[in-house]
Amino acid sequence: MFLSTYSLLKTIFSFVIVICPLVIFHELGHYWAARWRGVAIDSFSVGFGPALYQWKDKRGTVWKFCPYLLGGYVKFLGDADPSGFTTTDSHSKSSITHKRPWEKIVIAFAGPFANYLLAFGLIVTMVITVGLPDVNQPIIGKVSTASRAKGLLFPKDKILEIQEQKVDSFQDVLKILESTPLQDSLRFSIARDNEVVDVELKAPASPTSREVWRGNVGIVPACTWKKNFYGGYFGNAFEVFIQESKKPLELFKKSNVTQLSGPLGIAQQARDTLEHADFGTVLLLMASISIALGFFNLLPIPLLDGGNILLSMVEWVLGKPLPNRLTQALLWGSILILGAVFLYSSFKDLEKYTIIQSILNYIRH
């Protein structure tokens, strides 16, 4: 029991250390853009739920730290709720309702932009301090503690073949995992301690026909750092930034929600990285999550910044805001959609734990 509690606390602590700076920077983007456009700010919250600690500054903004660290918000004068999707009547010139549509777009866009800006800064820091990452060798760097591969695959294992297909790089690994249905067992040929070892991962119980092994093995490539490289720090950092920026876009283009990670999956990844990786890998993980956070918030869905941008664009075209009744309906529809995605991704994360697999197998049989 003590070990389980200790493990849970480590996972929560890792999530806070990795995610909190990204959330704060995102909300600061909104905050500074709103200040620039003369919008009064009622509250700035890190996390959701009742405030654990709060104070009011000289401008009247209430700064809050809340227990549910799944995000945050900045509530402007004129907002009916923290989502910013519905508004109330306000006669103050500093209300968000009195700002022009392009100003609202700038304020909504500033949060995701801050995430991309932070990601680039983290990557520049990584390149300057430790070098360029090389993660393309087919060598396992770490195995997640919640992975199906735990106890079968180990750090420093070199992957020679998967499904009897030769592997020369970690990109080859990902391509094979992408094309292998989760319904099939996964066969590895591994070089370990000067021996070739065959390893088989069994398919989980009742996977869907669309699910593949990519994202379900729980291994991360070993990372080495190139200290000597051509070009300047910023040019090389920009190349890494572009590579990382393409990842959420590729996942979105494939429309494969089975590879989405929920808060539990992100927390587990953060814990594994903080426990086993070096400083550069931690920076790269934070940059990757920051980009994903920025991308996700730009989706044109109410409750997200992209939804507010779309709403302001419609207002710009029509010359007037949409009726509150319609925005309320859109808001509740998006709550249902995002809630379903959250529950699904969290369930997929839980399924990776051995104890949860055992319970599900017992229920299904």
N, C-alpha and C positions, 0 to 999 in steps of 0.2 A: 504493500500500500504506500509506504514511504517513497519507494523508488518511482511508483507511478505518479505520485503527487509531485515529486522532484522533477521528473521528466516533463510533466505538464507545465510546471512553472518555468522551466528552461525554454520550452516552446513559446510560451506567452511572452517571456522576456525578449527572446530573439525577434519575435514579431514586432514588438514595440520599438526595439532598437533600430530595426531595418525600415519599418513602415512609417513611424511617427515623423521623422524628418521630411519624408516625401509628402505626407499629408499637410504638414505645416507649411512647406514651401509652396504647395499648390494653392492653399488658401491665402497665403501672403500675396500671390499673384493677383487674385481677385481683390484683395484688400488695397494694394497699392494702386491698381488701375482705378478702383472706385474713388480713392482719395484724389487721384489725378483729375478725375472728371467731376469732383465736387460732390460726391454722394456721401451722405452721412451713414455711418455704420453702427447698427444697434448692438451686434454681438459677433464675436469671433470664437468659434468652438473647435477644439481638437477632440474628436470623438463625438458620440451621441449618448443620449440619456441624461439623467440628472447630473448636475455639475459636482465634481469632487472638490474642485477649487476654482474660485473666480475672483476677479477684481475689476473695477471700473477705472478707466484712464481719464485724463482731463478732458478728452473730447467726448466723453459719454459712452464710449464703446466698452461693453462687458466682455472680458477675455475669460474663456472657460476651458477647463480640462474635464472631460467626461469619460466614463469607464469603458464604453463600447468603441474601441479604436478601429472601427471599420471604415473610417473616413472623417469628414469634418465639414464645416460650413461657415460662410460669412453671411449674416443676415443684415440686409440693407434697410434703411428707412423706406417704408413703402411696401416691403415684402409682407405678404400675409403669412408665410411660413418659411422655414429655412431652405426649401427647395428653390425659392426665387421664381417659381413658375406661375404663381398667382400673386396678385398685388391687392393692396387696399388703397382707398382714396387718401391722399395726403396733399395739403396745400403748401407744404414746404418746398422751396426750390432745390433743396438738397435731397429730395426723395428720388428714388430710382424711377418712379413713375413719371417724373418730369424730364427725364433725360431722353435725348433723341435715340432712335433705334441703333444708329451706328455706334453710339457710346455704350449702349447695353451690350452690343456684340463684342466690343473691345473688352469690357469688364468680364463677360463670360469666357472669352477666349484666353484671357490672361492666366487663368489657373492651369489649363493644359500646357500653355506656352511655358509657364514657369517650370513644369515638370520636364519638358524637353530641354530647357536651358540648364536645369540642375543636372540632368543626365549627361549633357555634354561636359559640364564642369567636372563631374565625377570621373568621366572617361579621360579628360585631360590630366587630372590629378593622377590617375592610374598609370597613364603613359609616362608621365614625368618621373614618378616614384619607383615603379617596378618594371615598366616596359610594355610591349605589345603582347597581348595574350595569344598563345598558340594552343588551341583546343581541338585540333583536327587529327591528332594521333589516336588510333583505335585502342587507347589505354584507359582503363577505368580509374577515375580519380576518387570517387566515393560512391557508396551505395546507401540509399536512404534507409533509415531505421524502420520505416513503414513499408518498405519495398517487398515485392514478391521475390526479388532476387537476394534478399538478405540470407546469408548463410550458404548461398550457392555461388554468387559472384563476389569478388573482393577487390579492394583498391590494388592497383598495379597489375591486375589481370590484363593481358593483351588479347584482344578479340581477333581471332584468325578467320573464323567463318561464322555466319548465321544462316540457318536454314540451308546449309551446304553451299552458300554463296560466299566467295572470297571477299574479305574486307581489307581495304588498304588505308582507309581514313575513317574518322568518326562520322563524316558526312555519309559514307557508305552504310554505316550502322543505322543512321537515321532514315535513310532511304528504304532499307530493308524492313525496318520496324514500321515505317509508314505504309508499306504494301502488304504486311502480314496481318491477316485478321486475328483479332483477339480470341476467336474461337479455336485457333490452332495452338498447339504447344510450340514453344520457341526453343530451338536447339542451337547451342553455342559450341564452338570449338575454341578453347582458351589455352594460351601459353601462360603457364604458372610455375615458377620455381624450376625452370628448365625442363618442364614436362608439358605435354599436350593433354588437356583435360576436356572431356565432353560434359556439358551441363545442359539440363533441360528444365525449362520453366513451364509448369502446367498452366493451362488456360483457366481463368477464374470461372466460377459458376454462372451460367446463364448470361454471357455477354450478348449485346445486340449485334446484328449483322454488320452495322456500320463501324463498329469500334475496331481500332487497330492497336498494335502493341506499342506504337510510339506514344510516350507519355504515361505508359503503364508498367514500365520495367523498373524505373527508379534508380537509374545510374547516371552519373555525370562524368564527362571526360576529364582526364588529368590535364592540368593547365601548366604549361611552361611559359616563361617570359623571355621575350626577345629584347635584349638591351641595346643591341646594335641594329639599327634599321635606317633605311634611306628616307629622306624628307624630314621636315620639322615635326615638332610635337603636335602642333595643332592640325596639320594636314593628316597625320596618321590617326590622331584622335577622331577627326571628322569621318574617316573611313570606317572606324569601328562604330561610331555613332550611327552612320547610315545602315550598317549591317544589323545593328540592334533594332533600329527603327523599322526595318522590313519585317521583323519576326511577328509582331501582332497583326500586321497587314496580311501576311501570308496565311495565318491561322484564320483570319476573318474571311479571306477569299475562298478558303476551302470549306467554309461554313461547317466546320467540325467541332461542335460544342463538347464532344467527348474528351477533348484535350484541354478544356478549360480547367484551371485550378481555382478553387475557392479560397477563402481565408485560411482554412486549415492546411491546405496544400502549400500555400505561400509561407505560412508560419513554419511548417516542417522543413521547407527548403531553406528558409532563413536560419533555422536552428542548425541544420546539417552544415551549412556554409560557415557559420560562426564557429562551430566546433572543430571542423576539419580543414578549413581552407585558409589561405593567406590573405593579407590585407588587400592585394589587388583583386582577388576573386570576390571579396566582399563588396568592393567598390563597383565591380562589373555587375554583380547581382542587383545592387541598389539602382544602378543606372538602367538596367533592363526593366526592373519593376516600375521605375519612374516613367519610362517611356510607355509601358503598358498602361499605367494609370492615366497618363495624358491622352493616349489613343482612345481608351475606353470612355473617358469623359467627353470626348468629341463626337461620340455616336449621337445621332439626332433623335434621342429618346428623352421625353420629359423626365425630370428629376436630375438629368445630367446636363453638363454645360452645353453640349451639342443641341439638346432640346431647347434651351434658352436662346441659343444663337438662331435656331430655326424659327422660333416664335418671334424674335425681333426682326428677322428678315421678312416674315409674313406681315408684321406690323408696318414695316417700311414700305412694302408693296401696296398694302391696302390703305395706308394712311391713318390707320387707327388700330388699337389693340383688339385682339380677339375677345369675345364675351367671356366673362369669368366662368359661366356655367360650362362652356366648351373646354376651357383650360382645366377646370376641375375634373371633367370626364377623362381628358387626356392624361392627367396626373395619376388618377386611380388606375387607369389602364396600364400605365408604365410601372406602377408599383407592383401590379400582378405579374407582369412580364419579368421584371428584374428580380422579384421575389422567387419566381419559379427557377430562374437561372441560378440564383444564389443557393437555393435548396438542392438543385440538381448537382451543381459543382461540389457542394459540401458533401453530398452523399457519395459522389464518385471518389472524393478524397478519403472518406471514411472506409470505403470498400477496400482500400489498399492496405488497411491494417489487418493483420492475421486474425485477431480476435473477432473483428467484424465479419470477415470472410467465413469464419467458423459458424457464427450465429446465423448468417444468411444461408449457408449450406444446410444447417439444421432445419431452418424454417421452410426452405424450398423442398426438402426431402422428408 
